[in-house]
Amino acid sequence: MSWLALFGGILLEVLSTLGLRASDGFRKRRWIAPVLVGYVCSFSLVWLALHLGMPVGIAYGVWSACGVALVALLARLLFAERLTPLMLLGIALIIAGVLTIELSGAVT
């Protein structure tokens, strides 16, 4: 159940971050409420994952890594933002780092 809460938090954080981009610096005011509600709900779900017993190092690592990778990939698709080979390498390294942390926690 903690993983479900974490992934819900990740999804809402990614959508809220993309909403920030779409708001054009909040010049498009219709984005303010969805972005704020999305972030509050995202943090609430991450809190729930922690409350359900997920270690903070795992939760934060997965949350931040997935957030960075998904925002970069979706921003490329939705906003035609740059995504260079070096950025893709960075995303791969983030994923490898999170997997390393996760797998090392499973071994002990």
Buried (B, 14 or more C-beta within 10 A) or exposed (E): EBEEBBBBBBBBBBBBBBBBBBBEEEEEEEBEEBBEEBBEBBBBBBEBBBEBEBBEEBBBBBBBBBBBBBBBBBBBEEEEBEBEEEBBEBBEEBBEEBEEBBEEEEEE
